Amino acid sequence: MSLPAAADAVMPHDPPAGARSWAGGGERRQAILVAHGIGQQYPFQVLDSVSQGLRATLEGQGYSVSLAHLALGVGKPFDHAVRIEATAREGAGLSIDVHEYWWASHTAGKASFLDVVRWLRQTALSPLRRLTYNIPLVRALSSAGVEASGLTTPPRLSYGWQIVREFVRVAVVLMVSLAVATMATWLVVESASAAKTLTAVLAGAARNLVRVQSLADVRVVVLRLAYGLAYLGTMIAFVALVSSLVSQVRELRRLRKLRPDVSKVANTTLLVAPPVALSQRLRGTERRMLQPLATFSRACTAAEELPVLIRSRTTFFRYSVWIALGLFVIVSGLWISGRAPSVLYTFLDTLRGSDPNWWLKLGAPLALIAGASVVKQVFVNYVADVALYATADENSTFFDTRSKILDGATKRIRWLLRQPDYDDVVLAGHSLGSVIMYDALSRLIAESQAPNEIVRASQAALRDIAGRFGAAPETTRREMSLKMRELRLYVSAPTRQFAQVAECESALRQLATVCGCAQNADFDAHFKALRDFVAQERLDTWKSTTPTTPGELVRVSALITFGSPLDKILYFFRTRIQVYESIRAHIINQLFGFRRVALLKAPALEMVDVPPFNPVDSMYWVNVSAACDPVSAELRFYTCDDEVRRPYWLWGACHTWYWHDPQFYAVVWKALQKGHEANARRWSEAVAALPDVP
């Protein structure tokens, strides 16, 4: 029997779980791995957002949904996961395991403020240094490059105008980046001297508060300070409460989006309703004027049907509002009446002195310190993540961090692909996380094309075993053919189902004994090769270094990128290849050319690949972006299956709105469905392509 290489190479995975699910006779099981973006991210935030978003979407589709927390244990690639179990009205079930890749720990504290400033200055010069190298990018965006690139998005400008815009972009990026870097450096440096100035001003004013002439003055000073500190503490509490109201409103809006069963009226009225007792104590006109508010209040406080979480959050918000109002009345009343602590008046008089610009002496250092603090936080917590990962130069000190992040992503994807419980795996990434998922997928694609001696030996053993049955009776050959098909599927994509492989081996041995073709010592050697293969794959797949096979990689059914800067990363940081480095270009195109438009691949020497480079490229890719999200964009340098634009309106801040957007999770659910259906078709085609034995 001879097996076609293509059929062996791309067989998705084991038939028991896959065939049962795809045929509609069993539960559909999928896994989704989501990587977060830049910034101060914390563990399990992604799990929470994605799980709740998918739950709300499935409930809106009419599914009965339940969530389960999976504690996977220490030493596994994922300590925790969330399983979404959903049952449709007609009885069909599905299970989605949500996993997160939390990579923020790899970048924390790895780059200082000055490191980021130096990186920003170098990046500002990239468009200028790469002007001629980026001409293919410009052409890909013009009408002249649409047909050659295979782009589906119509061009906005002609080739000439794209060139003009590129020159403008070079100048703007250079000036803005250098200005930001210079201003940030100046702020941080000047904040140190501003802190000294502010300390001196406050210390001089504070000395006038503690002048003591006699023992009796000590008691007066202590009381004045206590009164002043109490008043100041009340003001600080008021400011803290008011500043927290913004985040509380945001949380309540997100809760309302995640829980469509909670009415809009109940949520909004809980935010503004006064206590019912206030209305009950009022009489006459005052009571009639506040009657609508009292009605709202009674409706809200009596809303026992609201979920406990919603009630607790809205009640907390309501009391925060009323406490803040009470503190404001106290503070402003004492100040207006002149009964505020005299120590504060004395302190302000000392600060004011005879200088009409006293507020500038106090405000300028405060503004400098606050501005420097914000800039430093943005640079260290956000820009540093991009600097650490986007640096593709192997000689850079940042490259080690990039390697660790990418290694972690590929190991986790490999582990998911080798779990027999999943029919297929979906990858998703937000912001820089989308770049990480793309790079990890590219690495696994290149890895899957390398020769796998274990798989090759196992497939050869199967061919030799099948050859032993050439003279067997027709009925024996037919039964043996079914068992051989199962074994071949296991070998094409290892599944760690050792018991099933052993069962097939036992059945084949019995058949071979019946027809008298198991008397050769080579027969045992061939089965030993199969057992070695299965034993190798049954090792802890998290620690295993066995390369990914094409049969495993085909289980990646969909890629979801949202808020993705893939085009910008390609523009600024792609590996530069000289025109004469045609062999290097050939290799790099294979390593990093997944779904990249043809115009953007470096001119390479035509070479024969051993083994042939024939990567799997059958997954569904959807990119979600927003016009007001400066990080994201429609991907014009890559070939996506779908582009989705969200109508977010707040420029910059909307970069994180995807996590709490119900319509975005509808896109995710669509990608899960399309990826699963495509994987089912691939399975059917692969099974049909297998020839009979022999």
RAZI-V47865 format. One record per backbone hydrogen bond with DSSP energy under -0.5 kcal/mol. CO is the residue of the C=O (numbers start at 1). NH is the residue of the N-H. E is the energy in kcal/mol with one decimal. If there is no record, write none. Layout:
# RAZI-V47865
co=CO nh=NH e=E
co=CO nh=NH e=E
This chain:
# RAZI-V47865
co=4 nh=8 e=-1.9
co=5 nh=9 e=-2.1
co=6 nh=10 e=-1.7
co=14 nh=18 e=-1.2
co=15 nh=19 e=-2.8
co=15 nh=20 e=-0.7
co=16 nh=20 e=-1.4
co=17 nh=21 e=-2.1
co=18 nh=22 e=-3.0
co=19 nh=23 e=-1.7
co=20 nh=25 e=-1.6
co=20 nh=26 e=-0.9
co=21 nh=24 e=-1.3
co=28 nh=95 e=-3.0
co=29 nh=423 e=-2.8
co=29 nh=424 e=-0.8
co=30 nh=97 e=-2.6
co=31 nh=426 e=-2.9
co=32 nh=34 e=-0.5
co=32 nh=99 e=-2.9
co=33 nh=428 e=-2.6
co=34 nh=101 e=-2.8
co=35 nh=430 e=-2.3
co=39 nh=41 e=-1.5
co=42 nh=45 e=-1.5
co=44 nh=48 e=-2.1
co=45 nh=49 e=-2.4
co=46 nh=50 e=-2.6
co=47 nh=51 e=-2.1
co=48 nh=52 e=-2.3
co=49 nh=53 e=-2.3
co=50 nh=54 e=-2.7
co=51 nh=55 e=-2.2
co=52 nh=56 e=-2.3
co=53 nh=57 e=-2.0
co=54 nh=58 e=-2.8
co=55 nh=59 e=-2.6
co=56 nh=60 e=-2.0
co=57 nh=61 e=-1.1
co=58 nh=63 e=-2.4
co=59 nh=62 e=-1.4
co=63 nh=65 e=-0.7
co=64 nh=87 e=-1.9
co=66 nh=85 e=-2.8
co=68 nh=70 e=-0.5
co=68 nh=83 e=-3.2
co=69 nh=71 e=-0.7
co=70 nh=72 e=-0.9
co=70 nh=81 e=-1.9
co=73 nh=76 e=-1.1
co=79 nh=72 e=-2.0
co=79 nh=73 e=-1.0
co=81 nh=70 e=-3.2
co=82 nh=84 e=-0.5
co=82 nh=98 e=-3.3
co=83 nh=68 e=-2.0
co=83 nh=85 e=-0.7
co=84 nh=86 e=-0.5
co=84 nh=96 e=-2.2
co=85 nh=66 e=-2.4
co=86 nh=94 e=-2.4
co=87 nh=64 e=-2.8
co=88 nh=91 e=-1.6
co=92 nh=88 e=-3.1
co=93 nh=28 e=-1.8
co=94 nh=86 e=-2.5
co=95 nh=30 e=-2.8
co=96 nh=84 e=-3.0
co=96 nh=98 e=-0.6
co=97 nh=32 e=-2.6
co=97 nh=99 e=-0.6
co=98 nh=82 e=-1.8
co=99 nh=34 e=-2.3
co=100 nh=102 e=-0.7
co=101 nh=36 e=-1.0
co=101 nh=103 e=-0.9
co=103 nh=106 e=-1.5
co=103 nh=107 e=-0.5
co=104 nh=107 e=-1.1
co=104 nh=108 e=-1.2
co=107 nh=110 e=-1.8
co=112 nh=116 e=-2.0
co=113 nh=117 e=-2.1
co=114 nh=118 e=-2.5
co=115 nh=119 e=-2.2
co=116 nh=120 e=-2.5
co=117 nh=121 e=-2.1
co=118 nh=122 e=-2.0
co=119 nh=123 e=-2.5
co=120 nh=124 e=-2.0
co=121 nh=125 e=-0.8
co=122 nh=125 e=-0.6
co=123 nh=126 e=-1.3
co=123 nh=127 e=-0.6
co=125 nh=129 e=-2.7
co=126 nh=130 e=-2.6
co=128 nh=131 e=-1.0
co=130 nh=134 e=-2.3
co=132 nh=135 e=-1.1
co=134 nh=138 e=-1.8
co=135 nh=139 e=-2.6
co=136 nh=140 e=-2.1
co=137 nh=141 e=-1.0
co=138 nh=141 e=-0.6
co=139 nh=142 e=-1.2
co=139 nh=145 e=-0.8
co=141 nh=157 e=-0.5
co=142 nh=145 e=-0.9
co=142 nh=146 e=-0.6
co=143 nh=146 e=-0.6
co=143 nh=147 e=-0.5
co=145 nh=149 e=-2.1
co=146 nh=150 e=-1.5
co=146 nh=151 e=-1.4
co=157 nh=143 e=-0.6
co=158 nh=162 e=-2.2
co=159 nh=163 e=-1.9
co=160 nh=164 e=-2.1
co=161 nh=165 e=-2.7
co=162 nh=166 e=-1.9
co=163 nh=167 e=-1.9
co=164 nh=168 e=-2.1
co=165 nh=169 e=-2.7
co=166 nh=170 e=-2.4
co=167 nh=171 e=-1.9
co=168 nh=172 e=-2.9
co=169 nh=173 e=-3.0
co=170 nh=174 e=-1.9
co=171 nh=175 e=-2.5
co=172 nh=176 e=-3.0
co=173 nh=177 e=-2.3
co=174 nh=178 e=-2.1
co=175 nh=179 e=-2.4
co=176 nh=180 e=-2.8
co=177 nh=181 e=-2.6
co=178 nh=182 e=-2.6
co=179 nh=183 e=-2.8
co=180 nh=184 e=-2.6
co=181 nh=185 e=-2.2
co=182 nh=186 e=-2.5
co=183 nh=187 e=-2.5
co=184 nh=188 e=-2.2
co=185 nh=189 e=-2.4
co=186 nh=190 e=-2.9
co=187 nh=191 e=-1.7
co=188 nh=192 e=-0.7
co=189 nh=192 e=-0.9
co=189 nh=193 e=-0.8
co=190 nh=194 e=-2.4
co=191 nh=195 e=-2.0
co=192 nh=196 e=-1.5
co=193 nh=197 e=-2.2
co=194 nh=198 e=-2.6
co=195 nh=199 e=-2.1
co=196 nh=200 e=-2.2
co=197 nh=201 e=-2.2
co=198 nh=202 e=-2.4
co=199 nh=203 e=-2.4
co=200 nh=204 e=-2.0
co=201 nh=205 e=-1.8
co=202 nh=206 e=-2.1
co=203 nh=207 e=-1.4
co=204 nh=208 e=-0.6
co=205 nh=208 e=-0.6
co=206 nh=209 e=-1.3
co=206 nh=210 e=-0.6
co=207 nh=210 e=-0.7
co=208 nh=211 e=-0.5
co=214 nh=218 e=-0.7
co=215 nh=218 e=-0.7
co=215 nh=219 e=-0.9
co=216 nh=220 e=-1.5
co=217 nh=221 e=-2.8
co=218 nh=222 e=-2.6
co=219 nh=223 e=-2.3
co=220 nh=224 e=-2.6
co=221 nh=225 e=-2.6
co=222 nh=226 e=-2.4
co=223 nh=227 e=-2.7
co=224 nh=228 e=-2.6
co=225 nh=229 e=-2.9
co=226 nh=230 e=-2.3
co=227 nh=231 e=-2.3
co=228 nh=232 e=-2.8
co=229 nh=233 e=-2.9
co=230 nh=234 e=-2.0
co=231 nh=235 e=-2.1
co=232 nh=236 e=-2.4
co=233 nh=237 e=-2.5
co=234 nh=238 e=-2.2
co=235 nh=239 e=-2.4
co=236 nh=240 e=-2.7
co=237 nh=241 e=-2.5
co=238 nh=242 e=-2.5
co=239 nh=243 e=-2.5
co=240 nh=244 e=-1.5
co=241 nh=245 e=-0.9
co=242 nh=245 e=-0.8
co=242 nh=246 e=-0.6
co=243 nh=247 e=-0.6
co=244 nh=248 e=-2.0
co=245 nh=249 e=-2.5
co=246 nh=250 e=-2.1
co=247 nh=251 e=-2.3
co=248 nh=252 e=-2.4
co=249 nh=253 e=-2.3
co=250 nh=254 e=-2.1
co=251 nh=255 e=-2.4
co=252 nh=256 e=-2.2
co=253 nh=257 e=-1.9
co=254 nh=258 e=-2.3
co=255 nh=259 e=-1.7
co=258 nh=260 e=-0.5
co=259 nh=262 e=-1.8
co=261 nh=263 e=-0.5
co=263 nh=267 e=-1.5
co=264 nh=268 e=-2.5
co=265 nh=269 e=-2.6
co=266 nh=270 e=-1.1
co=267 nh=271 e=-0.6
co=268 nh=271 e=-1.0
co=268 nh=272 e=-0.7
co=269 nh=272 e=-0.6
co=269 nh=273 e=-1.9
co=275 nh=278 e=-0.8
co=275 nh=279 e=-0.9
co=276 nh=280 e=-1.9
co=277 nh=281 e=-1.6
co=278 nh=282 e=-0.7
co=279 nh=282 e=-0.6
co=283 nh=286 e=-0.8
co=283 nh=287 e=-0.7
co=284 nh=288 e=-2.1
co=285 nh=289 e=-2.5
co=286 nh=290 e=-1.6
co=288 nh=291 e=-0.8
co=290 nh=294 e=-2.3
co=291 nh=295 e=-2.6
co=292 nh=296 e=-2.3
co=293 nh=297 e=-2.5
co=294 nh=298 e=-2.6
co=295 nh=299 e=-2.2
co=296 nh=300 e=-2.0
co=297 nh=301 e=-3.0
co=298 nh=302 e=-1.6
co=300 nh=303 e=-1.6
co=302 nh=304 e=-2.3
co=303 nh=306 e=-1.5
co=307 nh=311 e=-2.6
co=308 nh=312 e=-2.6
co=309 nh=313 e=-2.2
co=310 nh=314 e=-2.6
co=311 nh=315 e=-2.4
co=312 nh=316 e=-2.1
co=313 nh=317 e=-2.1
co=314 nh=318 e=-2.4
co=315 nh=319 e=-2.4
co=316 nh=320 e=-2.0
co=317 nh=321 e=-2.2
co=318 nh=322 e=-2.1
co=319 nh=323 e=-2.5
co=320 nh=324 e=-2.3
co=321 nh=325 e=-2.3
co=322 nh=326 e=-2.1
co=323 nh=327 e=-2.6
co=324 nh=328 e=-2.3
co=325 nh=329 e=-2.2
co=326 nh=330 e=-2.1
co=327 nh=331 e=-2.8
co=328 nh=332 e=-2.6
co=329 nh=333 e=-2.2
co=330 nh=334 e=-2.3
co=331 nh=335 e=-1.9
co=332 nh=336 e=-2.8
co=333 nh=337 e=-2.2
co=334 nh=339 e=-1.8
co=334 nh=340 e=-1.0
co=335 nh=338 e=-0.8
co=341 nh=344 e=-1.3
co=341 nh=345 e=-1.1
co=342 nh=346 e=-2.8
co=343 nh=347 e=-2.2
co=344 nh=348 e=-2.7
co=345 nh=349 e=-2.7
co=346 nh=350 e=-2.3
co=347 nh=351 e=-2.1
co=348 nh=352 e=-2.7
co=349 nh=353 e=-3.0
co=352 nh=355 e=-1.2
co=354 nh=356 e=-0.6
co=355 nh=358 e=-1.2
co=357 nh=360 e=-0.7
co=357 nh=361 e=-1.3
co=358 nh=362 e=-1.6
co=359 nh=363 e=-3.4
co=360 nh=364 e=-2.3
co=361 nh=365 e=-0.6
co=362 nh=366 e=-1.3
co=363 nh=367 e=-2.9
co=364 nh=368 e=-2.4
co=365 nh=369 e=-2.6
co=366 nh=370 e=-2.6
co=367 nh=371 e=-2.8
co=368 nh=372 e=-2.7
co=369 nh=373 e=-2.2
co=370 nh=374 e=-2.2
co=371 nh=375 e=-2.6
co=372 nh=376 e=-2.5
co=373 nh=377 e=-2.1
co=374 nh=378 e=-2.5
co=375 nh=379 e=-2.6
co=376 nh=380 e=-2.7
co=377 nh=381 e=-2.7
co=378 nh=382 e=-1.8
co=378 nh=383 e=-2.0
co=379 nh=384 e=-1.8
co=381 nh=39 e=-0.8
co=382 nh=385 e=-0.6
co=382 nh=386 e=-1.1
co=383 nh=387 e=-2.3
co=384 nh=388 e=-2.8
co=385 nh=389 e=-1.9
co=386 nh=390 e=-2.8
co=387 nh=391 e=-0.7
co=390 nh=392 e=-0.9
co=392 nh=394 e=-0.6
co=393 nh=396 e=-1.9
co=396 nh=399 e=-1.0
co=398 nh=401 e=-0.5
co=398 nh=402 e=-1.7
co=399 nh=403 e=-2.4
co=400 nh=404 e=-2.0
co=401 nh=405 e=-2.2
co=402 nh=406 e=-2.5
co=403 nh=407 e=-2.7
co=404 nh=408 e=-2.2
co=405 nh=409 e=-1.8
co=406 nh=410 e=-2.4
co=407 nh=411 e=-2.3
co=408 nh=412 e=-1.7
co=409 nh=413 e=-2.3
co=410 nh=414 e=-2.6
co=411 nh=415 e=-2.0
co=412 nh=416 e=-2.1
co=413 nh=417 e=-2.5
co=414 nh=418 e=-1.1
co=416 nh=419 e=-1.6
co=418 nh=420 e=-0.7
co=419 nh=422 e=-1.3
co=424 nh=31 e=-1.6
co=425 nh=557 e=-2.2
co=425 nh=558 e=-0.9
co=426 nh=33 e=-2.7
co=427 nh=560 e=-2.7
co=428 nh=35 e=-1.9
co=429 nh=562 e=-2.1
co=430 nh=433 e=-2.5
co=431 nh=434 e=-1.3
co=431 nh=435 e=-0.8
co=432 nh=436 e=-1.9
co=433 nh=437 e=-2.3
co=434 nh=438 e=-2.2
co=435 nh=439 e=-2.7
co=436 nh=440 e=-2.6
co=437 nh=441 e=-2.3
co=438 nh=442 e=-2.4
co=439 nh=443 e=-2.3
co=440 nh=444 e=-2.3
co=441 nh=445 e=-2.3
co=442 nh=446 e=-2.1
co=443 nh=447 e=-2.4
co=444 nh=448 e=-2.3
co=445 nh=449 e=-0.7
co=446 nh=449 e=-0.8
co=447 nh=450 e=-1.3
co=448 nh=550 e=-0.5
co=451 nh=453 e=-0.6
co=452 nh=456 e=-2.5
co=453 nh=457 e=-2.7
co=454 nh=458 e=-2.0
co=455 nh=459 e=-2.5
co=456 nh=460 e=-2.2
co=457 nh=461 e=-2.2
co=458 nh=462 e=-2.1
co=459 nh=463 e=-2.0
co=460 nh=464 e=-2.2
co=461 nh=465 e=-2.5
co=462 nh=466 e=-2.6
co=463 nh=467 e=-1.7
co=464 nh=468 e=-0.8
co=465 nh=468 e=-1.2
co=466 nh=469 e=-1.5
co=467 nh=470 e=-1.2
co=469 nh=472 e=-1.3
co=473 nh=477 e=-2.6
co=474 nh=478 e=-2.3
co=475 nh=479 e=-2.1
co=476 nh=480 e=-2.8
co=477 nh=481 e=-2.3
co=478 nh=482 e=-1.4
co=479 nh=483 e=-1.6
co=480 nh=484 e=-2.6
co=481 nh=485 e=-2.2
co=482 nh=486 e=-1.8
co=483 nh=487 e=-2.4
co=484 nh=488 e=-2.7
co=485 nh=489 e=-1.9
co=486 nh=490 e=-2.1
co=487 nh=491 e=-2.4
co=488 nh=492 e=-2.2
co=489 nh=493 e=-1.6
co=492 nh=551 e=-0.5
co=496 nh=498 e=-1.5
co=497 nh=501 e=-1.9
co=498 nh=502 e=-2.7
co=499 nh=503 e=-2.0
co=500 nh=504 e=-2.1
co=501 nh=505 e=-2.4
co=502 nh=506 e=-2.5
co=503 nh=507 e=-2.2
co=504 nh=508 e=-2.4
co=505 nh=509 e=-2.2
co=506 nh=510 e=-2.1
co=507 nh=511 e=-2.2
co=508 nh=512 e=-2.7
co=509 nh=513 e=-2.4
co=510 nh=514 e=-2.2
co=511 nh=515 e=-2.0
co=512 nh=517 e=-2.3
co=512 nh=518 e=-0.5
co=513 nh=516 e=-0.8
co=520 nh=523 e=-1.2
co=520 nh=524 e=-0.7
co=521 nh=525 e=-1.4
co=522 nh=526 e=-2.3
co=523 nh=527 e=-1.8
co=524 nh=528 e=-2.1
co=525 nh=529 e=-1.7
co=526 nh=530 e=-1.5
co=527 nh=531 e=-2.5
co=528 nh=532 e=-2.7
co=529 nh=533 e=-1.8
co=530 nh=534 e=-2.4
co=531 nh=535 e=-2.8
co=532 nh=536 e=-2.4
co=533 nh=537 e=-1.9
co=534 nh=538 e=-1.3
co=536 nh=539 e=-0.9
co=539 nh=541 e=-0.6
co=540 nh=543 e=-0.9
co=540 nh=544 e=-1.5
co=549 nh=552 e=-0.6
co=549 nh=553 e=-2.5
co=550 nh=554 e=-1.8
co=552 nh=555 e=-1.8
co=553 nh=556 e=-2.0
co=555 nh=425 e=-2.9
co=555 nh=557 e=-1.1
co=557 nh=620 e=-2.2
co=558 nh=427 e=-2.4
co=559 nh=561 e=-0.5
co=559 nh=622 e=-2.2
co=560 nh=429 e=-2.1
co=561 nh=624 e=-3.0
co=562 nh=431 e=-2.1
co=564 nh=633 e=-0.6
co=565 nh=569 e=-2.9
co=566 nh=570 e=-2.3
co=567 nh=571 e=-2.1
co=568 nh=572 e=-2.4
co=569 nh=573 e=-2.7
co=570 nh=574 e=-1.1
co=578 nh=581 e=-1.6
co=580 nh=582 e=-1.4
co=581 nh=585 e=-2.1
co=582 nh=586 e=-1.7
co=582 nh=605 e=-1.4
co=583 nh=587 e=-1.8
co=584 nh=588 e=-2.6
co=585 nh=589 e=-2.5
co=586 nh=590 e=-1.2
co=587 nh=591 e=-1.9
co=588 nh=592 e=-2.8
co=589 nh=593 e=-1.0
co=593 nh=596 e=-1.7
co=595 nh=639 e=-2.4
co=597 nh=600 e=-1.4
co=598 nh=601 e=-1.4
co=605 nh=607 e=-0.6
co=612 nh=614 e=-1.0
co=620 nh=559 e=-2.9
co=621 nh=641 e=-2.0
co=621 nh=642 e=-1.6
co=622 nh=561 e=-2.2
co=623 nh=644 e=-2.8
co=624 nh=563 e=-2.1
co=624 nh=564 e=-0.6
co=625 nh=646 e=-2.9
co=626 nh=629 e=-1.2
co=628 nh=630 e=-0.8
co=628 nh=652 e=-2.2
co=634 nh=636 e=-0.8
co=637 nh=597 e=-1.9
co=638 nh=640 e=-0.8
co=642 nh=623 e=-2.2
co=644 nh=625 e=-2.5
co=646 nh=627 e=-0.6
co=646 nh=648 e=-1.5
co=649 nh=651 e=-0.9
co=650 nh=654 e=-1.9
co=651 nh=653 e=-1.7
co=652 nh=655 e=-1.6
co=653 nh=656 e=-1.2
co=654 nh=657 e=-1.4
co=656 nh=659 e=-0.8
co=657 nh=660 e=-1.2
co=658 nh=661 e=-1.6
co=660 nh=662 e=-0.7
co=661 nh=664 e=-0.7
co=661 nh=665 e=-1.5
co=662 nh=666 e=-1.2
co=663 nh=667 e=-1.3
co=664 nh=668 e=-2.0
co=665 nh=669 e=-2.3
co=666 nh=670 e=-1.9
co=667 nh=671 e=-2.2
co=668 nh=672 e=-2.4
co=669 nh=673 e=-2.1
co=670 nh=674 e=-2.9
co=671 nh=675 e=-2.7
co=672 nh=676 e=-1.9
co=673 nh=677 e=-2.6
co=674 nh=678 e=-2.4
co=675 nh=679 e=-2.2
co=676 nh=680 e=-2.0
co=677 nh=681 e=-2.0
co=678 nh=682 e=-2.2
co=679 nh=683 e=-2.1
co=680 nh=684 e=-2.3
co=681 nh=685 e=-2.6
co=682 nh=686 e=-2.4
co=683 nh=687 e=-2.5
co=684 nh=688 e=-2.3
co=685 nh=689 e=-1.5
co=686 nh=690 e=-0.7
co=687 nh=690 e=-1.0
